[in-house]
């Protein structure tokens, strides 16, 4: 499974607004109006993730959600991460 470096990830990151490469993963921070909206978003991400069989790291504090994607069995960023980030952006 091909993994991406920070440099090789640039073309794919340019297609998903706000995502950044950090420590062998890609991540984005989302801010919502309130906790209910943030929690609803987390549930939607969970359903997408389960369908893709690729599970993100999710961090939530009140109305803020940070998502981090990395393919753990490849020890880095793969196409799976970019595919899931793209699907998340469509929510």
Secondary structure, DSSP 8 states (H G I E B T S, - for coil): ---B-TTTTHHHHTTSTT-EE-SSSEEEEEE-SSHHHHHHHHHHHHHHHHHHT---EEEEETTEEEEEE-BGGGTBB-HHHHHHHHHHHT-
